[in-house]
């Protein structure tokens, strides 16, 4: 794994973004922001799922004004998503947004950008310059530029104003285009990156595209905050983002269950065991690897490498391994109960602070 790209630090409310801090998880509400009750309800659900930053769409003045009320009833920082009308950015800042996102494709006038910079500077909040492949500005010849080109052109105004409280994103629905854009800009500046693949689609396809795109960048050491964009529940976006970070080895959010794909040698319903175990460990926050293996071919090896695990063999029984050593043998029908009891005993009833291995 590549060393993490070194960046400046940007503060978004209580969350710090940059290479000195864990890569944060964010999502975006799917409600009408002006509907305060619905938006607060969804943000609270996201908070419970582990979301650390949330973005809200600011499509009109009533949406911008709602931010102050939304903040009073939620805990995580609020990011205002602005398009087309710079006045909405000014109102969102005045109403307490912790960060604003603007799109170089539809807010381009120097006077409007200056007004946004002045407002953000006064409140000491960051601006995300969020380039989107679907709204790239046109060049003088009428052709649309590339995402890196649009970003660098837009960034000139901020640099002239000596405004560096910036986060950058360059998103496309194409995984290849997204990854190439981030890699190119990573060599051009030290601003932290918000990473994601935009409009990734329904969960089945979107999770795959997001995992490949975000995962490739994380393994390159690129990325400081991530959002998984799915056509569906924002809860699933957060769950997927956390899985991506854990799979890339940059953060850990509780037990990781590794289980074999099963084959004709398997004598136990491994899928049922793994699913039951996962549900039983939902409230355990300690980071550990739990293995569930279905036969004697590679099961003992995988279970032995885990913090705790079980490898099933003949006679409908399984050997429980702890740190590489067999500690007991159990029947298949009592495996989950015994594993959960052993894990809870080790971590103090299962409710301990998470060991967050945020890569720095």
C-alpha positions in Angstrom: 0.0 0.0 0.0 1.3 3.4 -0.9 2.1 6.0 1.7 -0.8 8.4 2.2 -0.6 11.6 0.3 0.4 14.5 2.6 -2.2 17.4 2.6 -3.2 20.5 4.5 -5.7 20.1 7.3 -9.2 21.5 6.9 -11.7 21.8 9.8 -15.3 21.0 9.1 -17.1 21.7 12.3 -15.6 19.2 14.8 -14.2 17.0 12.0 -10.7 17.5 10.6 -10.0 16.5 7.1 -6.5 15.8 5.9 -3.6 13.4 6.0 -3.0 13.8 9.7 -6.5 12.4 10.5 -8.6 9.3 9.7 -10.4 9.3 6.4 -13.9 10.4 7.2 -17.2 9.0 6.0 -19.9 11.3 4.6 -23.2 11.0 2.9 -26.0 13.2 1.5 -29.6 13.5 2.6 -32.3 12.5 0.1 -34.9 14.7 1.6 -36.1 18.2 0.7 -33.8 20.3 3.0 -36.6 22.8 3.6 -38.6 19.9 5.3 -36.7 20.3 8.5 -38.3 17.4 10.4 -37.7 14.9 7.6 -34.1 16.1 7.1 -33.3 16.0 10.8 -34.8 12.5 11.0 -32.6 11.2 8.2 -29.4 12.9 9.5 -30.0 11.3 12.9 -30.3 7.9 11.2 -27.1 8.5 9.4 -25.4 9.5 12.7 -26.5 6.2 14.2 -25.0 4.4 11.2 -21.6 6.0 11.7 -21.8 8.9 9.2 -19.3 11.7 10.2 -20.3 14.5 7.8 -23.5 15.1 5.9 -24.3 17.2 2.9 -27.7 18.8 2.2 -29.0 20.1 -1.1 -29.6 23.9 -1.1 -31.8 24.4 -4.1 -33.6 27.6 -2.9 -33.7 30.2 -0.1 -35.9 28.2 2.1 -33.4 25.3 2.0 -30.6 27.6 3.0 -32.6 29.1 5.9 -33.4 25.6 7.2 -29.8 24.9 7.9 -29.8 26.8 11.2 -32.8 24.8 12.5 -31.3 21.5 11.3 -28.0 22.1 13.1 -29.8 22.7 16.4 -31.2 19.1 16.3 -28.2 17.2 14.9 -24.6 16.5 15.9 -22.5 16.0 12.8 -21.2 18.9 10.6 -23.5 20.1 7.9 -22.2 20.8 4.3 -24.3 23.0 2.0 -24.4 21.8 -1.6 -24.7 24.8 -3.9 -25.3 25.0 -7.6 -26.0 27.9 -10.0 -26.9 30.7 -7.5 -24.0 32.0 -5.4 -26.5 33.9 -3.2 -27.6 30.6 -1.8 -24.0 30.0 -0.7 -24.0 33.3 1.1 -27.2 32.5 2.9 -26.1 29.0 3.8 -22.9 30.4 5.4 -25.0 32.9 7.3 -27.2 30.1 8.6 -24.3 28.2 10.0 -23.2 25.7 7.4 -19.9 24.1 8.4 -18.7 23.9 4.8 -20.1 24.7 1.4 -19.6 22.9 -1.9 -19.7 24.9 -5.2 -19.5 23.6 -8.7 -17.1 25.2 -11.2 -19.5 24.2 -14.0 -22.3 26.5 -12.9 -20.7 29.2 -10.6 -18.0 30.9 -12.6 -18.2 34.6 -12.4 -15.2 36.1 -10.5 -17.4 38.5 -8.6 -19.6 35.7 -7.4 -16.6 33.6 -6.4 -15.1 36.5 -4.5 -18.4 37.0 -2.6 -18.4 33.4 -1.6 -14.7 33.5 -0.6 -15.4 36.7 1.5 -18.3 35.0 3.3 -16.4 31.8 4.0 -13.4 33.7 5.2 -15.5 35.7 7.6 -16.9 32.6 9.2 -13.7 30.6 8.8 -15.3 27.7 7.0 -14.0 25.6 4.1 -15.1 25.5 0.5 -15.2 22.3 -1.5 -14.5 22.9 -5.1 -16.5 20.0 -6.5 -15.9 19.3 -10.2 -18.4 17.1 -11.9 -17.9 15.5 -15.3 -21.6 16.2 -16.1 -21.3 19.9 -15.8 -17.9 20.8 -17.1 -17.4 24.4 -18.3 -16.7 25.0 -22.0 -13.5 26.3 -23.3 -13.3 29.3 -25.6 -13.5 27.0 -28.6 -16.8 25.7 -27.3 -15.5 22.2 -26.4 -15.8 20.9 -22.8 -12.6 20.7 -20.9 -11.4 17.9 -18.6 -12.0 17.7 -14.9 -8.4 18.5 -14.0 -8.4 21.5 -16.4 -11.7 22.8 -14.9 -10.4 22.4 -11.4 -7.1 24.2 -12.0 -8.8 27.1 -13.9 -11.2 27.6 -11.1 -8.5 27.3 -8.4 -6.7 30.3 -9.9 -9.2 32.7 -8.4 -8.9 31.2 -4.9 -5.1 31.3 -5.1 -5.2 34.9 -6.2 -7.3 35.7 -3.1 -4.9 33.5 -1.0 -7.8 31.4 0.2 -6.6 27.9 1.0 -9.3 26.6 3.2 -10.2 24.2 0.4 -11.3 20.6 -0.2 -11.2 19.2 -3.8 -13.3 16.6 -5.6 -13.3 15.5 -9.2 -16.1 13.0 -9.9 -17.4 11.2 -12.9 -19.7 8.2 -13.3 -16.7 6.6 -15.1 -14.4 4.9 -12.7 -11.4 5.2 -15.0 -12.0 9.0 -15.6 -12.4 9.6 -11.9 -9.3 7.8 -10.8 -7.1 9.4 -13.5 -8.4 12.9 -12.6 -7.5 12.5 -8.9 -4.1 11.0 -9.6 -3.3 13.9 -11.9 -4.4 16.6 -9.4 -2.7 14.8 -6.5 0.6 15.9 -8.1 -0.5 19.5 -8.5 -1.5 20.6 -5.0 -1.7 19.6 -1.3 -5.4 20.3 -0.6 -7.3 17.4 0.9 -9.5 15.3 -1.4 -13.1 14.3 -1.1 -13.2 11.1 -3.1 -16.1 9.3 -4.8 -17.6 8.0 -8.0 -20.7 10.1 -8.9 -24.0 8.7 -10.1 -22.6 5.2 -9.5 -26.1 3.7 -9.9 -28.3 1.3 -8.1 -26.6 -0.5 -5.2 -25.8 -3.7 -7.1 -23.7 -1.8 -9.7 -22.9 1.3 -7.6 -21.3 -0.6 -4.8 -18.9 -2.3 -7.2 -18.0 0.9 -9.1 -17.5 2.8 -5.9 -15.4 0.1 -4.3 -13.1 -0.1 -7.4 -12.8 3.6 -7.8 -12.4 4.7 -4.2 -10.5 1.6 -3.3 -7.9 2.1 -6.1 -7.3 5.7 -4.8 -7.1 4.7 -1.2 -4.5 2.0 -2.1 -2.6 4.8 -3.9 -2.6 6.8 -0.7 -5.2 9.3 -2.1 -8.3 10.4 -0.3 -9.2 12.2 2.9 -13.0 11.9 3.1 -15.2 9.7 1.0 -18.8 9.5 -0.1 -20.4 6.5 -1.9 -23.1 7.8 -4.3 -25.9 5.3 -4.6 -29.5 5.4 -6.0 -31.0 4.3 -2.8 -30.8 4.7 1.0 -28.1 6.9 2.4 -27.7 4.3 5.2 -26.3 1.9 2.6 -23.9 4.6 1.3 -22.4 4.9 4.8 -22.3 1.1 5.4 -20.5 0.7 2.0 -18.1 3.5 2.7 -17.1 1.9 6.0 -16.6 -1.5 4.3 -14.4 0.1 1.7 -12.2 1.8 4.3 -11.9 -1.4 6.3 -11.2 -3.5 3.2 -8.5 -1.1 2.2 -7.0 -1.4 5.6 -7.2 2.3 6.5 -9.9 2.3 9.2 -11.6 -0.3 11.3 -15.2 -0.1 12.6 -15.7 -3.3 14.6 -15.4 -7.0 13.9 -14.6 -8.1 10.4 -16.1 -11.5 9.6 -14.2 -13.5 7.0 -16.0 -16.6 5.7 -15.4 -19.2 3.1 -17.4 -19.3 -0.1 -18.3 -22.9 0.6 -18.1 -25.9 -1.7 -19.2 -29.5 -1.9 -16.9 -30.4 1.1 -18.9 -28.1 3.4 -21.2 -29.9 5.9 -22.6 -26.8 7.7 -24.7 -23.8 6.4 -21.8 -21.3 6.6 -24.0 -18.5 5.2 -26.5 -18.9 8.0 -23.7 -19.1 10.7 -21.9 -16.0 9.3 -25.1 -14.0 9.0 -26.3 -14.9 12.5 -22.8 -14.1 13.9 -22.8 -10.7 12.1 -26.1 -9.7 13.6 -25.0 -10.8 17.1 -21.8 -8.7 16.9 -23.5 -5.5 15.6 -23.0 -3.7 18.9 -19.4 -4.8 19.4 -17.1 -1.9 18.4 -13.7 -3.5 19.0 -11.7 -4.1 15.8 -11.0 -7.9 15.4 -11.1 -10.5 12.7 -13.5 -13.4 13.1 -13.3 -16.3 10.8 -16.0 -18.8 9.8 -14.7 -21.6 7.7 -16.6 -24.6 6.4 -14.1 -27.4 5.8 -10.7 -28.8 6.7 -8.9 -27.8 3.4 -8.1 -24.1 4.2 -10.4 -23.6 7.1 -7.8 -24.2 9.9 -5.3 -21.9 8.3 -7.7 -19.0 7.8 -9.2 -19.4 11.3 -5.7 -19.6 12.8 -4.8 -16.3 11.3 -7.9 -14.6 12.7 -8.2 -13.1 16.2 -10.9 -15.8 16.8 -12.6 -18.2 14.5 -14.1 -21.5 13.9 -13.3 -24.2 11.3 -15.9 -26.9 10.8 -15.0 -30.4 10.0 -16.6 -33.8 10.2 -19.2 -34.9 12.7 -21.0 -31.6 12.6 -18.4 -30.0 14.9 -16.1 -27.1 14.7 -12.7 -26.2 16.3 -12.5 -22.7 17.8 -9.2 -21.0 17.3 -7.9 -18.0 19.3 -4.8 -16.4 18.2 -3.8 -19.5 16.3 -4.5 -22.0 19.0 -7.5 -24.4 19.3 -9.2 -23.6 22.6 -12.3 -25.8 22.3 -14.5 -27.8 20.1 -18.3 -27.1 19.7 -21.3 -28.5 17.9 -22.4 -26.5 14.9 -25.7 -25.5 16.5 -24.0 -23.9 19.4 -21.1 -22.3 17.5 -22.5 -18.7 17.3 -23.6 -18.6 20.9 -20.1 -19.8 22.1 -18.2 -17.4 19.8 -20.3 -14.4 20.9 -19.8 -15.3 24.6 -16.1 -15.6 24.1 -15.8 -12.4 22.2 -17.9 -10.5 24.7 -15.8 -11.8 27.6 -12.6 -10.7 25.8 -13.9 -7.1 25.1 -15.8 -6.4 28.3 -19.4 -7.1 27.3 -18.7 -6.0 23.8 -19.2 -2.3 24.4 -15.7 -0.9 24.3 -14.3 2.1 22.4 -13.4 1.3 18.8 -9.7 0.9 17.9 -9.7 3.2 15.0 -6.6 2.6 12.9 -7.0 5.6 10.7 -4.0 5.6 8.5 -1.9 8.8 8.7 
